[in-house]
Amino acid sequence: MTSLARLADAGFVTEAPTPAARAEAERAMIAKARRIAKIAAEHAADVDARSRFPQEAFDALKQERLLGIMVPAVQGGEEASLSTIAEICTALAQACASTGMIYAMHQIKASSLVVHCGDDPWHAGFMTRIAREQLLLASATTEGGGVGGDLRSSICGVIRDGDDFTLEKEGCLISYGAQADAILITSRRTPEAPPSDQVMSVLTKDQYRLERSHVWNTMGMRGTCSDNFSFAGRAPARQIIPTPFAEIAAQSMLPHAHLLWASVWYGIAAEAVARAEGFVRGEARKKPGSTPPGALRLAELLVRLQQFKGLIIAGLDRYERVRGDADELSSMGFVVAMNSIKVAASESVGEIVSQAFLICGIQGYRNDSPASLARLMRDALSAPIMINNDRILGNTSNLLAVYKHDPSLSR
Ligand SMILES: Cc1cc2nc3c(=O)[nH]c(=O)nc-3n(C[C@H](O)[C@H](O)[C@H](O)COP(=O)(O)OP(=O)(O)OC[C@H]3O[C@@H](n4cnc5c(N)ncnc54)[C@H](O)[C@@H]3O)c2cc1C
């Protein structure tokens, strides 16, 4: 029996859905996420105050089977579009930015497997497990010893030991490291390899030990529980992803990260605008027949929010048009476009929440009012430093000697 026939027997592969059925299934996923967002909203203040994992929201996401939706149908997933996943990130982030960010980071990790590992038996089997068991994936790219957020460089390296490998990595900042079911971790291909000759490996919870070296006590995104860990793991060598990490980073990880993070930040901005709207409506009710002073600023804010939305939709559309085209995904034009989306989105969220402050005034500044913007502002401040904007602009500026932008509207 072929592997496809076996999957069909197991109920994973049926007839390809019609475009209408697919659209209906994607709408149903978004509707589930909106219901779960209500659960996330109920617990958001406690998650933030206690800097704790948003357990209730993730129990519901597992229950509703939304963790495996990027996985291809042939591996038992729903094969959802990136636009649907982005919409789910936005819905969750409006309620609790930490929940939205954890969901986005999980899907960014899933994308490395989905885009690069379909033909690899171990990783294809692992994707089936993600869909079936609703496994939560975390990321360990950041490293101590001066590497910091430089994705393309590692100090640590994989050490082969027979059919296995071992890996030790210090100073890892791993969001929800303690709660994840598996970690995708970067390192040099061997300890002697140059810092940029990197691989990404997948280790499941039973294959590594995390020693917490620092607890996350930050202004915002407190529920992501992004503690500092020392990582030590051992696993079969087949769990090292065959594609070089440089290709994974360029072709799937960065576009997914920039677009899904931007969708999370858009959710924060949309919630700030919703609170400003509520405030202005409340003021209008107090003085019927007059327009509250904040209404003009609110009109301006709607323009900014629309620009922000357009930025993400254009980015998602561009990615969907070129996905599968490795040359285009690695092209300077595409890299510059995705980098620019990250920088613009991470700046927009802070600016929009700041403008909402001017509308809501002291009610926005308070922690205990329905128009409070305090948590949204603190969460928004993480955006420019998640892969530091200066680092991204530095990378883009290195390309400018040879890159000339395309002035057309259609690319
Ligand atoms: C909420 C949150 C969750 C996170 N979760 C994870 C996770 O799960 N896994 C993970 O691996 N990491 C995670 N990170 C870390 C993140 O991805 C970055 O690695 C980290 O924020 C970078 O920290 P840094 O500013 O100290 O380091 P760096 O990026 O090293 O930057 C240090 C300083 O150098 C400057 N700089 C660096 N490069 C340049 C350049 N080329 N040009 C000009 N200036 C430059 C910057 O201004 C910056 O101030 C998370 C971060 C946050 C905020």
The ligand as a Gaussian input file, in Angstrom:
#p B3LYP/6-31G(d) Opt

LIG

0 1
 C        8.007000      39.305000      23.436000
 C        9.265000      38.691000      22.935000
 C        9.319000      37.335000      22.722000
 C       10.483000      36.722000      22.251000
 N       10.505000      35.372000      22.074000
 C       11.606000      34.762000      21.589000
 C       11.618000      33.350000      21.372000
 O       10.646000      32.656000      21.628000
 N       12.740000      32.782000      20.884000
 C       13.849000      33.522000      20.564000
 O       14.822000      32.939000      20.096000
 N       13.889000      34.861000      20.774000
 C       12.777000      35.494000      21.276000
 N       12.780000      36.856000      21.491000
 C       14.017000      37.612000      21.206000
 C       13.931000      38.419000      19.905000
 O       13.594000      37.678000      18.822000
 C       15.237000      39.145000      19.657000
 O       16.261000      38.254000      19.513000
 C       15.549000      40.045000      20.768000
 O       14.440000      40.859000      21.058000
 C       16.717000      40.934000      20.388000
 O       17.197000      41.477000      21.591000
 P       18.331000      42.582000      21.671000
 O       17.748000      43.883000      21.292000
 O       19.014000      42.499000      22.981000
 O       19.426000      42.099000      20.704000
 P       19.995000      42.492000      19.310000
 O       19.078000      42.270000      18.182000
 O       21.249000      41.726000      19.266000
 O       20.300000      44.022000      19.342000
 C       21.125000      44.617000      20.335000
 C       21.299000      46.088000      20.034000
 O       22.147000      46.277000      18.929000
 C       21.580000      47.147000      17.992000
 N       21.832000      46.542000      16.652000
 C       21.928000      45.256000      16.354000
 N       22.200000      45.069000      15.065000
 C       22.264000      46.254000      14.512000
 C       22.506000      46.714000      13.181000
 N       22.761000      45.870000      12.169000
 N       22.470000      48.030000      12.967000
 C       22.228000      48.880000      13.965000
 N       22.016000      48.500000      15.237000
 C       22.023000      47.209000      15.509000
 C       20.127000      47.290000      18.315000
 O       19.726000      48.636000      18.292000
 C       19.990000      46.747000      19.726000
 O       19.772000      47.738000      20.674000
 C       11.638000      37.502000      21.982000
 C       11.591000      38.887000      22.189000
 C       10.433000      39.478000      22.671000
 C       10.416000      40.961000      22.884000

